[in-house]
Amino acid sequence: MDFDLSEDQRILQEAAREFAENELAPRAAASDAAEGFVREQIDLCKEMGFLGMAVSEPYGGSELGAVGTSLVLMEVNRCCASTGVTLSVHNSLTCESLMRFGSDEQKQRYLPKLAAGEWLGAYALSEAGSGSDAGSLVCKATKDGDDWVLDGTKLWISHGDQADLVVVFARTDADAGTKGITAFLVETSWDGYKPGKKEKKMGLRGSSTVELHLDHVRVPAGNVLGEVGRGFPLALSLLDTGRIGIASQAVGIAQACLEASIKYAREREQFGKPIGAFGAIQEKLADMATRVDAARLLTLRAASLKDQGKPHGREASMAKLFASRTANDAAK
């Protein structure tokens, strides 16, 4: 498979790198230390059009495709991973869900706001007893006239306390297993939507991760995303896109670790010469560089398959697995 970037993609990559180095990198450490949400960084990304990467042009988006979005996320995460994960969730899960499964009316109502960065999107699937086993979620949606009423608690929701629109998955049929789950578009200004405990994290601290309480949240029938009872396959297909986003994030983090390691190896001296002159250090750097490149290629392969409309679930999972491990190993 040919991974040569087009001229437009190279220009995009260079622009994203310059932006991230000049605007995000100087702000990253302070946001992480303060554990404050990267609002200023997101506003700057909005000006770059990075909030509409997954949105088509008729709705105000930049429609970069999976490869273009991955390239941007790699550069952003290289300088500020808290900003990167926020962009990834907003684009890969919220905007993507509307582009693929939203009705014309839902797209007209929400996508222009999301693409312009007026609204921030989030995604609420996980619960205390249903993390990896998402099909066992218990948050329920009860029909009441023309509306649905949502009750339950969601956990580990990225920027759920900052978002304006959240894709929420709830059980509409208690006896139907995974066929009883439905996706809803929930505006966070509605009564009963309450962000809860904010998690204390070891990293990505400029991106809040919170508990969400849904206490009789009334959702109009027109805010069902896709079809009633078809929320679980919708969630799984969206997570393939999300895995490409998180793999891109991991590549960016690993690349930053590699560059920092090379810089240190050139500056740190022992026995009268830089430690980078020693074979043991060279071996470590070579191994790290090889794994970062492999992670990048796996990620771009998955993104390229998605852009071609081909199955990419296996490839996205492999990319996320390998890139995540690479990022963790590179940071040791």
N, C-alpha and C positions, 0 to 999 in steps of 0.2 A: 504494500500500500504506500502510495506517494504522500509524504508529509511536507512537501515543499509548500511554504506559505505563499499566498498570492500577494501582489504588491499592496493591495488594500489591507490585507491582514498584517503585513509587516509594518505598514504605517500606523495601524491601530495599536499594534504591540509596542511600538516605539513611543507613541503618544501616551499610552497607559503607563509605561515605565517612567517617562519624564514626569508625568502628573504625580505618580505615587512617590517618587523620590523627592519631589519638591514640596508637595502639599501634605502627604500622609505620613511619611517617615518622621518629620519633625514633631508631629503631634502624637505619635503612637505610644511612646513610653509614658507620657503624662496621663493619657486616657486609661492605660492599663493600670498604672499605679493608683489612680483615683477611683478606679472601678466605675467610672462614669460613662454613660452611653456615648458613642462616637457621633453625636448629632452634627457637630461642625464638619466632620469628615464626610458624612452622608450628604450634607448640603453641598459640599464641594463636588462630590460624585454626581449629584443631580445636575450640576452645571455641565458636566462632561457627557451627560446622556447615559450614564451607567445604571440608572434606575429603570431604563426601558430596553435593556439589551435583549430581552425575550419577547418583546412586544412588537407587532408589525407596524409598519409606517402609517397605515390608515388610522391607527389609534394613538399616534404620537410617539411611537417607539423607534429605536434605531435598528432593530431586527438584525442583530449581528450573527445569528446562528450559533450553534453549539461550539464550534471551533473558535469563533471570534469571542464569544463570552468566556470560554476557557482561557484564552490568551490574556484577556483583561484581568480575570480573577487571579491568574498566576502572578501578574505584576503587582496587583493591589495587595495580595497576601504576602508577597515578598517584603513589603514595607509596613503593612498594618493588617494583621490577621483578623482583628475584631471588626474592622470595616469590611474585610473580605467575606466573612461568614454572614454578615448582615446583607450584603449585596447578593450572595449566593442564595439565601433563603428567599429573599424578595423576588429575585428573578426566576430561579430554577423551580420553585415550588408555588408561590402565589401567582405570579404573572403567567407562568407556564400553564398552570391549572386552568386559568381563565381562557388563555389562547386555545387550548386543546379541547376543553369541555364546557366552556361557558356558552350561554345562549347569546344571540345577537344583542339582546337588551342588556344582559349582564356585562358584556364586553363594552358596550357604549357607555354604560354607567360608571364602570370602575377602571378600565384600562387606561384612559387618558390621565386620570389622577395618579395612578401607579407609575406610569411611564414618565410623567413629568416630575415625579418625586414629591408631589403634593401629599400623597398618602404612602405609607409604608406597609408592606404586606408581611404576614407571618403564616405559620402552618402548625396546626395543633392535632397531632395524631396520638402521641404517646400518653400513657397513663401509668399509675403506680404499678398495676398488675399486668400491663400490656405494653412492654417496650418493644423487644424483638418480636414478640407474639402479638402483633397489632390487631389481629383478628379477634382477640378476646376482650376488646375494649368494652367498657360498661357505661360510659357516658351515654345518656339516652335522649332521644327526641320524641316527643309525644304530639300527635296531631291534635290541634285545637281549632276547629273551624277551618279557615283558609291558611292558618299559620302552623308552625311547629314550635314547640317549647322545649328548649335545651336545658338539661340539668346534668351536672357532673363536674369532674375535676381533671384537668390535663397537667402533665408534668414535663419539665425540661423543654419549655417552649422558648426558642430564640426570639429575643426582643418582643415577647408577648405583651410587655408593659409599655411598649413604645409604638406598637403597630396601630394602624387605623382600620385594617381589614384582615381578618384571619380566616383561613380555610379550616373549618372544624369538622371532625369526623365523629358521628354519633350513631348510636344504635336505634334504628326505627322499627325493628322487629326482633323481639327478645328470643324468638325460637328459630330464627333462620340462619344462625351462625354468621359466616362472613357475607352471606347474601342479605343480611339484615342491617348492613351499615350504609349510611348515606353521608355525603359531603355537603356542607352548608357554608355559605359566604356570610360571615358574621361581622358586622360593623362594631368596633369596640366602644362606640359612644352609646350603644343600646343599653337599656336598663338590665342589670343582672350580670353584666360582664365585669369581672373583678380580678385584676392581677393579684397574685398572692406572693408567697415567699420568693425572694431572689436568691439564687444559689451562689454560694461562695466557691469560686473556681481557682484552679492553679494557673490557667491561661485564658486567653481571649476575654479578658475581664472588661474590655470596653464594649462588649456585646452582652447584654443582660440575658440571663437564662432564668425563666420564672415559672411558677405554678400559676395555673389559670382556674378560676372558679366561675362556673356557669350556673347562675341561680335564676331559674325561670326566665331565661333569655328567649324572648319572642322573636322568631325569625319568619318573615313572610315566605309563602310557598314559592314565590319567584326567586328566592335566594337559595333554592336547592341547586347544587352544582352537579350537572349531569342528571342521572336518573335516580329516583328513590330506590334504595337497595343495591345500587351499583357503586357505592363509595369505596369498597375494598379494592377491586381491580383498578379503580382510578388512582387510589393511593399508591399501589404498587408500581404502576406505570410512571407516576410522577417521581417516585423515589429513584428510579433509574437515572432521571435527569439530575436529581439532587446529588446522586453519587458522583456524577461527573463534576459537579460544582465543588464538592468536598475534596475530590481527588485533585482538582486544580488548586484548591487552597493548600493542600499538603505539599504539592510541588513547589508552590511559592515559598512556603515556610522552609522547606528543605534547601531550596536554592539560597535563601538568606543565610542559613546555617553554613552552607558550603562557602559562600563568599566571606563570611566572618571568620571561618576557620583558616582560609587561605591568607587572609589579611594578618591574622594572629601569627601564623607560621612564618610569615615574612618579617614580622616585627620582633618577635620573641627570640632572644639569643641565648645560647648555651655553648660553652666551650669555644667562644669566640666567633660563632657563626649562627645565622638564623636556624631555628629548629626545622624549618622546611627543607633544609639541606640534608637532613638525615633520612635514611631509607625507611625507617619505621613510620615516620610522619607522612612521607610521600605515599606510602602504601595506604594509609588511612584516608588521605585526601583523594587518591585515585579511586578507591572503592566507593567513597561517598559520591564523587562526581559520576561514576558509572551508574550507581543506583538512582541518582536524581534524573539522569538522562533517560533511563529505562522507565521511570515513573512518568516522566513527561510524555514519552512516546505512547505508553499505555493509555494515558488520559486523552491524548489527541486522537488516538485510534477510536476510542469510544465516542468521542465528540464527532469525529468525521462520519462514523456509521450513522449516528443520529441525524446528522445533516442530510445524509443520503436516504433517509427514511428506512434504513435497514434495522433489523433486530440488534440491540446493543446492550441488553440487560447483563449478559455474562461478562462482556467486556467492561462495562461500567463498574461492576462489582470487583473485577480483578484490578482495575485501575485504582479504585478507592482503597482496597486492601493493601496493595503494594505501596502506593504513594503514602498512605498513613503510616505504615511501618517505617518507610524510608524517612519521613519527617521526624518521627520519634527517635530513630537511631542517629540521625544527623545531629539532633539536639543534645545527645548524651555527652 
